[in-house]
Structure formats: structure tokens, C-alpha cells
Amino acid sequence: MNQLSQNNLGPVDVVIMAAGKGTRMKSSLPKVLHRLGGTSLIGHVVRTAARIRARHVVVVTGHGAAEVEEALGKSNADVHLQFVRQTPQLGTGHAVQQAVPVLPDDGIVLVLSGDVPLIGEETLQALLAASAGRRLALLTITFDDPTGYGRIVRGDAQGAQGDHDAVLAIVEHKDATDAERAIREVYSGVMAVPAKLLKDWLARLDNRNAQGEFYLTDIVKLAAIDGVPVVAHVITDALQVAGINSPVQLAALERALQLRHAHAFMERGVRLADPARFDVRGTLVCEADVDIDINCVFEGAVSLGAGVRVGANCVIANARIETGAVIHPFTHIDGERAGVTVGAGALVGPFARLRPGARLGADVHIGNFVEVKNSTLAAGAKANHLAYLGDATVGERVNYGAGSITANYDGANKHRTIIGDDVHVGSNCVLVAPITIGAGGTVGGGSTVTKSTEPGSLTVSRGRQVNIPNWSRPQKKPKA
């Protein structure tokens, strides 16, 4: 059961602010669509909203609105997304005002930022619990250098009577006095607030400030006026509230995220040659005794079975590598939607390429500069050098020679090649699909085979060798 339901907090509606231009990114791509760990910044936020089972996720778009809406609509079919546009952009309070018409009155509104990607599910659950459907709850953190952030002004800072820890206001940096700028506790940009209260406060905002904008943070003053408790949930993990405004910040957060991934895997027993040279850009699942060398990138959904070894400089995407397999250095595996499977004890690479639909059985060998696409290789099959297998079904213990290919495309359609068990294909052969090479057969080196063969047969198809004695090569003519 959803933790929110257990606590009787009521439904949660998420508002994600994603209207900013992101000028400092110096890119035509909207800031929230830049990628962190293989996922767009706002994609991380939407996924977190889904994990807390938000009833509605309202995204406030502005700059690049059509592009942002299209990207999110394609990748988040399991989330109830709604889009509202902020035009012109007159501040954070104005942004949330655009969401008011689509927010039901009976929920808690959780306000998030599309460029703050690593906010944690447990942190949001704690913030919602702090709100409890009747309080304004702010997520705060203390920084040694709080420059640029809104400062949390508590009761003791104003000499208030009673609760000296009560939050009285958030003062934006540009509007803060010197004394207020000395405050180190800052507002993260994340809040939880009952919808009815939020709507009332938003209607009362004004733009009498240094920037001439409608600040969402001004609702704290309105809550204090109305006698509504304002509470702060304080965290210490700065990564959760780190925002992205420039390529430098994006790169720094990427490395911090990857190092966090690396430490988590090592704590579970994965051996990483260098945690600083390790990238997960999707989901990676590792069983016991996995060993990963430097500069490896894992994208999409990847699982590594017990005892798998991955050599240096490999890229592996959307693949399942089973127990004891070895992926030698510089191998590229990308299963895309069809996926790739590497069987137990298989050896792949170096410099091999496995494309979508490659299915390798146990103890299969795929060597250097071999490409496999939409093909199944049964147990013990080998293609050790410089070969191509596309749209093929390869039997057990097949030896597929260097330089050999399946010619699977006739210019309009793809066709399949079937190679029976224990077949030996010599070097530099072309198997023109559709074709079946019978079990136990041999194809002589240099053959172009266009017809199916019987089991156990020797097939040779090449021109007769001609030797010309005493032949002289052409000589260069002397220059005039």
C-alpha cells in the first residue's frame, strides 16, 4: 500500500516548474531536456513523482514548451501528465498560478523543479508527512556559501515570542539585508502545501520586489499572517537539491551521481577497477563477483550474472550477460528494444559488436571484429574473427570462419540463414540467404553459396585456380 494512504494524508498532486530558458546552458535544447545519467533532467523528476504515486503531475512549460511536452509525452506513458504554459514568465509564483485551474482542492501540492533531478523519494515522503495536509512544509538545507538562494528566516531571527524555531519567511538573495544574507539555511525550491491554502495565497501575491516578479516564496509570509504553521524538513544531502544552470554544473553533478552509483555497487561486492571511470546511464543489476574494468558505460537495462567480467572501454546497452561470461575490451553491445543475451561462459570480443536480437548460447565465442545482429548462436558455436552474422540461426558447435558473412539483404527484404549443428564454414565465404547449410556440413573457403546443402556434405563454389608461369608485373613508365 502507498505510504501516503497509510498515513491518511490524502492524494498528492505534483507541480513541476520547467518553463525557464536556461540561458547559461548556451544550447538550443531546453535546459530540462539535457541528460544526466542517461535520462533528461525533468525525466528524473517525473520518475520520482511516479514512485510516490502522484495523482496528477502538472508540468509548467514555457521556453521550448512544445519540445519538452513532446519528449515527456513519449517517455512517460505510465504517468498522468498534464501541461500548462507560462507565457510570459513572471516568476515562480506566476508559474504555479498557471497550474491552479487543473489542481483539485482536496490534495497536497508538491512543488518541484525540472532542473533539480536527484530529489529522493524518501525525502519527499518525509516532506509530505511534515505537511500532513494542514501545514506548509519547506525542504531546506544549510550551505557554507548560500549565495543566490532564498534564506530561511526563523522566529529567533526576528525576536518572535513563543516558537523561536518557527519559519517566518523566505527572503530571496537579491532582496535580503546583510543580516539575512548571513543566514546559511536556504530554501531548496521544494515545498508541500494543501491545495486550498496554496490557491488562496497565490491569488494574494504581488511583485513588489527587486526583480519585479511574483515569488512563490512569498506565500510563507502569507501563511504566517493567516496563522498557518510553516515547518521545515532539513536535509544534509546536497546532491538531492542540486540544480543545473550550466554545462559545468551538469558535468559536476554527472560525476557526483556516477561516483555515488560506483560506491553503491562496490558496497554490494562489485569490483570496479576505478570508480571514477564508471558510468551507468540506465539500470544496472549485478550478481555476485562481477568485475568491471575502466571506462565502461552501461545504458538502458543491463544485467550481469555472477562472475561476469567486463573488460576496459566497453559499452553495453539493453543486454543480459549470464553467469561467467567474459566481455573483452572495446566490445560494443546494444540491444535497443529487442535486447541482447550472452549465455553462460560465453566469450565476446575484443572489438566485437552485438546488435539487437543477438542471442548467444552457453560457451559461444564471438571474437575480434565480429558483428552479430538478429541471430541465435547455439551452445559452443564460434565466430572468432572478422565475420558477420545477420538474421541467422546457428547450431551447436558451428565454426564460422574469418571473413565470412551472411548476405541477408536483397535490396528490399531481409532473409534468414540457417546453419545446422557441427557445420564448418571456411574463411571468406558468402552465404546468400535464404539458405540452409545442413548439419555436419563443410563449406570450403572462398565459396559463395546460393543453394541449400545436404547434411554432411562438402560445398565448394569458387573459380578454378589458374597459374601463369614467368608472369611479370606491370612496370611504371619513366617520367618524361
N, C-alpha and C positions, 0 to 999 in steps of 0.2 A: 504494500500500500504506500502511496505517496506520503512522504513525511509531512507535507503541508496538511493533508487531510487528517492525519493522525493528530496534529496539533490544533485542528479546527480553526485554522487561520483563514479559510475561505480561498476562493480562486485567486490566482496570480496572473496579472497581465503585464507583459514586458514592453517597455518603450525603448527602442534603440536609436540613439541620435547618430545619424550618418549623413548629414547634409553639408558638412564642411568641404571647402575646396582643396585643402591640403597643399597650399602654395609651396611650402618648403620641400615637398617631395620632388618638385621640379619634374613632373610627369603628367602626361595626358591621361593616365589611368587614375580614376578616382581613388583617393587615399585608402578608403576602407577595402578596396579590392586588391591592394598589394598583399603579397603572400608571406605568411610566417609558418614555418614547419609544414609547408605544402598546402596550407589552407588559407583562404583570404582572411584578413583581419576580422571582418564582420562575420565571416563564416564561423570562426571560433566562438563569437558571442552568441550567434543563433543556436549553435550546437549546445552551448551551456544552458540557454533558455529552454531548449527541448528537454535537457536532462532534469530540470526542475519541474517539468511538466506544466509549463506556462499555458494558460488557456488561449491567450492571443499573444502574438508577437507583432508589435506595430513598429515598422521601420520608418523613421523620418528621413526622407531623402531631399536632396537639393542639387548640389553640383554633381553632374553626371548621373542624374536620377534614373534615366532610362536604362543606362548600363548597369547600375547597381541593382535595380529591380529585376532586370532580366537574369543577371548572374545568380541572384538569390532564388529566384523562382525556379531555375533549372536544377539547383543543387539541394533544395530543401523541401522536397515533396511531402515529407512526413511532419512538417511544422505548419501550423495555421498562421501564415504570414499575411499581414495587411500593410499597405504602403500609403503614406501621406506625404505631401510635398511641402517644404518650407521655402516659399518664394515671396519676397526676398528673405534673406537670412538676417534676422534682427536679434540674435542672441539665443541662449539656451532655454530661457523661459518661453520665448516665442516658438522655439522648436517644439517643445512639449505641448504648447497650446494647440498646435496643429493636430495632435493626436486625440484631443478631448472628445471630438464627435464620435469616435469609434471605441471609446473606453466605457465599459459598463460601470455603473455606480457601485456594484456590490463587491468589487475586488480590491486587492492590494496592487498598486502600481509599482513596478520595479524599473527604475530608470538606469539604463546602461549606455555606454559609449561604444560606437562601432570601431573605434581605433584603440580600444583598450581590450586586447584579445584574450588575456590569460586569467581573467577573473574566475575564481573557483566556485564549483557547485556548492561545496560545504560552506564557503564564506557567504554566499547568497542565502542559503538556508538559515544561517545564523542571523543575518540581517533581517530577513522576513520574520523570524521569531522575535527579534527585538522590536519590530514594529507592532506585531501582534494584532494588526488590524485596527489599531486605535492611536498609534504614535507615529511620528515622523522619525524614521531611523536613517542615520547617515553612516556611510562607511568612511572611516578616517584612518590616517597613518601619520607617523611622525618622521620628518625628514631633517637631516642635519642642515641641508640647504633647501628651504621651501620656496625659493624664488619662483614666481609665476603661478603658484597655487593659491586658492582661496583659503584663508586662515579660519580655524575653528575658534570662535570667541565663546568662552565658557563663563559661568556665573562669577567665579572668583576673579576673572579678569576685569569685570565691571563692578566689583564690590557688591554684588547682589546678596540679599539675605536668603536664608533657607538653604536650598541645594546649591552649594558652591560649585558643583560639577556640571550643572545644567548647561546645555548648549543654548546660547542666546542668539547667535548669528554666525553667518559665514561672510567674511569680508574679502572681496576679490583683491588681488595683489595691487592692481592699479589704483584702487580706492582706499587702500589701507594706510593708516598712520604709521609712523616709525615704530611705535609701541606694538601695534598689531602685526607689523611685518616681522617682529622678533618672535612671534608665536611660531612654534615648529610643528604643531599638529595641523594637518591640512585635510581638506575635503577631497576625496578621490574622484568625485563625479558620479558616484553610485549612491542611490537612495531608495528606500522603500516607504511608501506612503499610502494611506487609504484613499481610494479614488475620489470619494465625495469631498474630502478635505482638499485634495490636490486641485480639483476643478475650481473650488471657491477661491483658493489662493492664487491660482493662475489668472483668474479674472481680475484680481486686485493688483497685479504687478504694474510697475511703471518703469520708465527708462531714464530716470534722473540719476545718472552716474557718469563716470569718466569716459565710458565708451559709448554712451547713448544707446545701450542695449537693454533688453528685458532679461534680467538674470534669473535663472531658476533658483539660485541660491537665496534669493530674497524671500522665498517662502518660509525660511527659518524664522525671520523676524515676524512674519505674519502669524506663524504658529505660536510664537511667544506672546503676541498680542492677544490671540484667541485662547490662551491658556492650554494649548495642546502640548503635551510633553514632547520634547525633542531629545532623542538619545543617540549616542554614537557607539557603533561597533568598531573597535580599534583593532587593526591587524598589523603585523610586522613584516609580512612578505611583500616586498616592493614590486616583485615581478607581476603580482596579480593586478596591480593598479597602474602599471607602466603603460603610458600612451605613446603613440607613434606619430611624429611630426616631420621626420626627415629620414633619408636613406641611412644616415649614420645611426640613428636611434633604432631603425628597423634591423640593421645588421647586428647591433649590440644585443638586442632582445633575441634575435635568432640564435646567437651563440650561447646566451644565457639559458634559453629554452633547451638547446641541444645538450648542453652540459648537465642540465637537470635530468634529461632523459638518460644520458650516459650513466650518471650516478645511480639512478633507479635500476637500470639493468645490471650494473655491477653488483649492487646490493642483493640482487636475485641470483647471482652466480655467473652471469655472462662475463667472459673475459674480453676486454677491449684493449687492443694494443695501445691506443692513445685516445682517451675520452674527448680530447679537444678536436679530434678529426673523425667525427661520427655524426651522421645526420639521419634523423627519422622524419619523414615528410608524409606520414600517414599513421598506420598502426603496425606495430611490430610485436610479434609474440615469440618468445624464445623458451625452449625447454632446457633441460639440464645440460651443462657442459658445452655450451655454444661458444665458439671462438671467432672473433671478428677482428680482422686486421684494419689498418689505417685507411682513411678516405673512402669509406663505404657509405652509400646512400640507399636508404630504404624508403620506397614510395608506395602509396596505396595500402593494400592489405597484404602483409608478408608474415609467414610463419616459418620458423626454423626449428626443426626437430632436434632431439637430443644428440649431442656430439657433432653437430654440423660445424664445419669450418668454412669461413668465408675469407678469401684472400684479399689483398690490398686492391683498392681502386675499383671495386665492383659497384654496379648499380643494379638493384633488384627491386622490381615493382610488381605487385599483384601476383604473388607466387607462393607456393607451398614447397618447402625444401624438407624432405623427410630424413629420418634418423641416419646419422653417419655419412651423409653426403658431403662432398667437398666441392666448393666453388672456387676455382683457382683465380688468380689475379686478373683484373681487367675484363671480367666477364660482364656482359650486359643482358639482363633478363627483364622483359616487360610483358606481362600477361594481359595488360589492358583489361577489357571486360571478360574475355574468355578465360584468362588465368593461365598459369604455367604450373606444372607439377614436376618435381625432380624426385625420383624414387630413392629408397633407402640404399645407401652405399654407392650412389652414382658419383661419377667424376665429371665435372664440367669445366672447360677452359684449359689454359688461359686464352683470352681473346676470343671467347665463344659468344654467340648471340642466340638466345631463346626468345622466340616471339609468341604472340597469342596462340593458344591452343596446343603448345608443345607439351607432351605428356611422356616423361621418361620413366621407364620401369626401374626395378632394382638393378643395381650394378651396371647401369648403362654408362658408356664412356662417350663424351662429346668433347673433342679436342680443339686445338687452336684453329681459329678462323673457320669454324663450322657454324652454319646457321640452320636452325630448325624452326619451322612455322606450321602450325595446324597439323602436327604429325604425332603419331604414337610410336614409341620405340619400346618393344617388349624387353624383358629381363635379359641382361647380358649383351645387348646389341652395342655395336661400336661404330662410331664415325670419328676417326681420330685426327683427320687433317683436312682443311681446305675443301669443305664439301657443303652442299645444300640439300636439305630435305624439306620439301614443301608439300602439303596435302598428301602425306604418305602414311601408310600403316606398315610398320617394320616389325618382323617377327623376332623371336628369341635367337640370340647368339649370332645375329647377322653381322658381317664385317663389311663395312661400306667404305670403299677406297677413296684415297685422296683425289681431289679434283672432280669427283663425280657429282652429278646433280639430277634431281627430278625436274623434268620440263613439264610443269603443271599447268601452264597458261598458254592457251592457243590464240591469244589476242582478243578473245571475247569472254571465254569461260574458263573456270578452273576445273581441273580433272585430278583424279586420285590415282596414286601408285601404291600397289600392294606388293610387299616383298615378304616371301614366306620364311619360315624358320630356317636357320642354318645356311642361308644364302651367302655367297661371297661375291661382292661386286668389286671388280678391279678398278684401278685408277683411271681417271679421265673418261668416265662413262657418262652417257646421257640416256636417261630412262624417260621416254616420251609418253606421258600419261594420255588417256587411261591405259594402264598396263598392269599385269600381274606377273611377277617373277616367282616361279614355282619353288616350293620348299626344297632345300638342299642343292639348288642350282648354283652355277657359277657363270658370271658374266666377265668375259675377257676384257682386259684393259683396253681403253680407247674405243670401246664399242658404243654405237648409237643404236638403242634397242627400241623398236617401234611396235613390236608384236609381243603378246604374252608368251611365256615359255613354260614348258612342262617341268614338273618336279624332277630334280636330279640331273637336269641337262646342262651342257656347256653351251653358252651362247657367245658367238664371236661375230661382230659386224663391223668390219673396217676394210679399207682399201688394201690391195695387195702391195707388199713392200717391193720397191724397185731400187736396185743398187747400180750406179753408173760408175764404172772404174775410170780412173785417171781424169776425173772431172775437175775443172779449175773454176774457182770463184771469179766473178766479175772484178775487174780492177778499176780503180779510179783513174780517170783520164787526167793527164798532166794539164796544169793551168797554162793558158796561152800567155 
